[in-house]
Amino acid sequence: MGRVVITGMGVISPLGNDVDSFWQGISAGKSGIGRIDTFDVSSHKSQIAGLVKDFDAEARFGRKEARRMDRFSQFAMAAAEQALANSGLNLDEVDRERMGVYVGSGIGGIQTLLEQEATLRGRGPNRVSPLLVPMMISNMAAAMISIRYGAMGPTMSPVTACSIGNTAIGEAFRLIRSGITDIMIAGGAEAAITEISLAGFGNATAVSTRNDAPQQASRPFDAGRDGFVMAEGAGILVLESLSHAQQRGATIYGEVVGYGASSDAYHMVATHPEGHGPYLAMKAAMREANVRPDEVDVISAHATSTGVGDQSETAAIKKAFGDYASKIPVTANKSMTGHMLGAAGGAEAIALVKSLGTGIIPPTINQEEPDPLCDLDYVPNKAREAKLSIGLSNSFGFGGHNAVIVLKKWV
């Protein structure tokens, strides 16, 4: 089994549209959450989100190409462009039959669907765009990246709800490790902040209604949390076999050393209250990485800021790490970005790579009132410097999908 390294990263997020600005925001404890201004939210229960700002798709891709992609595909393509540029890969020298793309989206092109449904009702079936289906389906981000870069290896869109990013990275890691591919572009993208999705999450009482204080609304593990905050964006990584990366003299940012996946087998949307599924995924990831619990230096938590979700993740960490759980710093990026849904895992993997490389653990902001059932070290409100080598990143999704990756600092 070969080793797998990270050689490129790209991100579109509520905190910035490149890795440097994203990391600066995350490490400084800055919130990217604000009031939604892209449609009328006056009748919605939740009126806030982590919106991507200053993103001009036509300027990036040209008018014709931009209009052929839903917003989630635009985000994915922009993040992939960054990641490929960051990797320094010369695609003319790459065996593209051994280069693949695993990029997923939980909801896909919902904005395109809504726009074309309005066209159907208002102007008739003959005016519906022939591009409706290819723009809407969630595999199109992966497909467009594959087409753009001529990646002819395994290409697909894993759909595991909010654990997509980690699923994509983990499955891509295994493809490379087993010798099937040399290079994988992996991660997730989401652009689901629409009237209908906001209403659906609102009526499910899943999202925060702290509309008068958007930047304080996402508060994982805090006793005052009242739900997650929707967000959008993309996080894409370039993974390579170590031998391929070294042969071309690539800059290596980190190493993927383990991946674990499990199912709660419990409920459509509710997390198992005892966190058994997440525990199994963490245990499997550490086993594959050949890492003991006391060798993990930091945990990037899924931590969406929901009541049962944060409590069950805390319980899962305690079960997976035993007495050592209280000694491991646990950071929650979603306190600053909001929940980027299918894009969360990719973006949080990038944050973890930067954290391991810099020795800075981003804070979990909005920690004001302790929850007695959430009693670990959540790095409250202010970043912390520490000696870091190995980090674990959790991602969990509706339906009980759990995906955990273990990353290692490159030295």
N, C-alpha and C positions, 0 to 999 in steps of 0.2 A: 504494500500500500504506500503510495507516494504522499508527500507533504503538499499542502495547499496554502498558498499565500495570497494576500490582498495587495494588488498593485495599482488600483485605480479607484477613485471615489467621486461621486457626484450627487448633489442634493438640491432639491427645490423645496422650500419650507416657509412656514409663517415667520421664521426668524432670518430669512435671507435665502438667496437663490444661488449660492455657491458654498463650498465646504467651509471656507474661512469665516464668512459672516455667520453661518449657522453655528459653527463651533464657538465663535466669540460670544454669540447670544446665549448659547447653552451654558458655557462655562461662567458667564457673568450673572447667571440667574435672571435673565431678561424674559419677560413674557411676550409672546407673539399673538396674544388673543385680544380681540376687540369686537365691537358691535358690527354685525353684518350690514354692509351697505350696498350689496349687489342686487338685492330685491327687498320688497316691503316685508318687514318682519313684525310689524305692529300687532298682528293677531296671533303670533306664535308664542308658545310657552318659553322656549329658549330663543334668544335673539343675538347670540354671540357665537363666535367661531374663530379658529385659527386660519385666517385667509392668507393665501399667497399674494403678495403685493409686488407691483412693478414687474409683472411678467407680460411681455409683449410677444406673443407667439408669431405674429406676422413679421416683426423685426428679426426674429430668430430664424424662421424657416421660410419666409416669403409668403405672400398672401395665398397663393394656390395650395401649397402644401399644408399650411396652417388650417385652412378651411376643410381639409380632408381628414383631420384628426380631432377627436373629442379632446377636451381639456386634460383628461387623465393621460391620454397618449402623448399630448404635448409635454406634460410634465416629465413623463418617463423618457421621452426622446431627449429633452434638454438635460436631464440628469445623466443619461447614458453618454451624451456628447462630452460632458464634463469628465466623466469617469474614464472614457477612452483617451481623451486628451491628457488627463492626469497620469494615465498608465504609460504613456510614451510608446505604445505599440505602433509599429509600422505594419499596417495591414497588408501591404504588398509582400511582406516577408512571412506572413502567417498562413498556416494550413487551415483554411477556413472550414474545411470539412470536420475539423477537430475544435471548432469554436462554436459555442452554443449560447442560447439566451433563455434564462428562466426569470421572467418578470411577470408578476401577477397584479390583479386588481380585484378588490372585493365586490365592487358594485359596477365597475365598468362605465360605459358611456351614458350615464343616466341623463345628463343634460341634453345630449343629442336626442335621446328618446323623447324627452318632454317637449323639446322644440318641434320635433317632427310630428308628434301627436297633435300639437296645437295647429300645425299646418294642415294635417288631415281633417281636423274638425272645422277649420276656418276656410280652407281653400280647396278641399277635395283630394281624393287619392292620387290624382295625376300630378299633384304638386309635391308629393312626398319625395324626399331625396333618394336617389338610387344608392347613395352611400350610407343610408341609415343603418343597415345591419353591420357592415364592416366598421363603421365608426363606433357602434354601440357595444359590440361584443368584447368581453374582457381580455381575450387573448391578443387583441390588436396592438397593444403596446409592445409586447414581445415580438410580434410579427413585423411591426414597422422598424424596430431596432434591427432585427435580423435582415430585413430588406436593405436598410440603409448601409449596413456594414458587411453584407455578404456572408453572414454567419450561417453556415449550412449544417452545423451539428445539431444536437437535440435542442429543440426550441419549444417551449410551452408556457402556459400561464397557470401556475398553481392557484387554486381558489380555496383557501382555508380561512376566509374572513380576515380578522385582524392579526392573524399569525402568518400571513402570506410572505412577508419579507423574510422572516426566519426560515420558513419552509423552502422558499426559493434558494436562499443562501445555503441551507443545509443539504438540500438535494443536489445542488450544483457542486458543492464540496465533495459529495460522494461520487459524482460522475468523474471528476478530475482525479480523485484519489484512487479510483479503480482503474484508471488508465484509458477511459473511454474518450475523454476530451482533454485538451491542453488548456483551454481558455473558456471561461463562462462569464457572461454578463448577467448579474443576478440582483434581484430586489423587488420593489413594489411601487405602485403609483395609485393615487386616488384623487378624485375631484367630484365629491358627492354632496357638496354643500348647496342643496337645492331646496325649494319650498317643500316638496313632497317628502324628501328624506328627513329634513328638519322636523316636519310635522310628525312623521312616523316615530322617530326617536323620542320626540317630545311626548307623544301620547303613550309611549311605552314607559314613561317616567325614567328614562335612562340618562338624560342629559341635564346639565346644570341649568338652573333658572336664576342664577345670580347675575341678572342682566345689568344691574346698576354698578357692578364692580367686575368687569370682564377679566381683568388681569389677576384677580383673586379667585376666579371661579374654579379653575382646575387645581385641586388641592389633594393629591393622593395621600392616603394614610392619615389625613387630618380628621379630627372628629366632626368638623363642620362640613365635610364634603357632601355634595348633593347630586353627583352625577358627572359624567364626562363632558368634555367640550369638543364638538366636531372640529376637525381640521383637515387640511388637504396638502398634497405635495407628492414628492417622489424621493426615494433613496436607492441608488444603484451602485453596486460594487463590481469591479473587475477582479475575478479570481483566476489564478494560474497555478499550474503545477510548479513546484519549486525549481525543478530542473529547467523548465521552459523559461521561467523568469530569470534565473541566474545565467542561462545561456545568452540571453540578450542584454544582460546588464541592467535589469529593471530596478527601480527604486521599490523596495518592499516596505509596506506600512504596517503589516501585521500578519498573523497566521490564523487560519481556522483549524482548530484541533479536535472539535467534537460537535456532534449534533444529536439531539434526541427529540422524538415526537411521540405523542400519545393522544388518547381521546378520553374525555371525561365519561362518555357513555352515560350521560345523566339528563340533560335538558337542552331544549333548543337555544335558549339564550342565557339561562342562569348558570353561573359558575358553581361547581360542586363546593358546598360550604367547607368541606375539610381539605380542599385543594389536592385531592389524590391524583388527578390527571397531571397537573403541573409538577407535582412531586415526581411522578414517573418520568416525565420528560427531562427534568433536571438530572435525575439519577442516571438516565440513559446517556445524556450528553456528557456527563463527567466520566462515565464508564468508558465511552468511546474515546474520550480525550486522554484517558489514563491519568486522571487528575483526582486527587483526594479532596474532600470538602475543605480541609484546612489549607489547601494550596490556592484556593480562589481568593483573590484580593478585592474584588468588587462585583456587585450584581447590578445590572441594569434591569430594573423591574418593569413588568408590563404596566401595572399601576395606573389604571385609567381614571381613578377618583370616584369609583362607585363603592357603595357601602359593603356589599358582600364580596365583590371582586377583590378589593384591597385586603380585606380580612382573610380571605381564602388563600391569596398569594403569600401573605405573611405566614399562615399556617403551613403552606407547602414548603417554604424556605426553612422553617423550623424543622420540619420532618426530614428534608433532604440534608440539612447541615448539622442537625443535632445541637449540641452545646456550643458549637462554633458559630451558629447563626447570629448570635448577638454581637459577635466580633467583626462581622463583615459589613462594610459600608454598602448601603442599598440606595441607588439613585433613581429618580423617576423623571425622565425627560418630559413626559406628557404634562407635568406641572407647568412647563413653559411653552411647549408647542401646541398643546391640546392633543387630541387623539387623531392621528393622521390615518387611521383605519388600515387599509391594505398597504399603505406607504410607511407605517410606523416602524416595522422591523428593520427595513433597510436604512432608514434615517438613524435609528437608535444604534444599529451596528456601526455606522460611521462615527457616531458620537463616542462609542466605546473604544473604537480604534484610536481616536484622537486622545481619549482619556488615558489609555494605556501608554501611548507614546509620549504624552506630556507630563504624566504623573499628577494630573488634576482631575478630581472627581466632581462633576457638576452637582449642584445642589438640588434638593427637592424643595421648591419654593412653596410659600403659603402654609408653612408649618406653624400653626398658632396654638392649637389645642390638641393635646395628645389623645389618641384613641387607645383605651386600655387593651384592645384586641389587636392593635398595630403597634408593637412595642420594640421594633428593631432600630438599628441605627440608620436613619433615612437621610443623613447628611443635610440637616435642616437649614434651609434659607441661604447658606453661603457655601461656595465651593471649598474643597479641601485638598491640600497637597498630600500625596502619599506615595510610597514606593509600590508600584503596580507591575505585575507581570501577567496575570491571568484574570480574565473577566468572563462572566456568564451573562447572557442576555435572554430575557424571557419575552415570549409573545404568545398570547392566548386569543382565541376567537370564538364567536358565536358557533353553536353546535358542539362545543367542547373540544375544539382543535387546539393542541398545545405544541409549540415548537421552541426549542431552546438551542442556542449555539454557544460554544466556548471559544473565545478568542485569546490569542497570546501575543504579547508584545514581541516585536521583532528586534533582535539585538545582534 
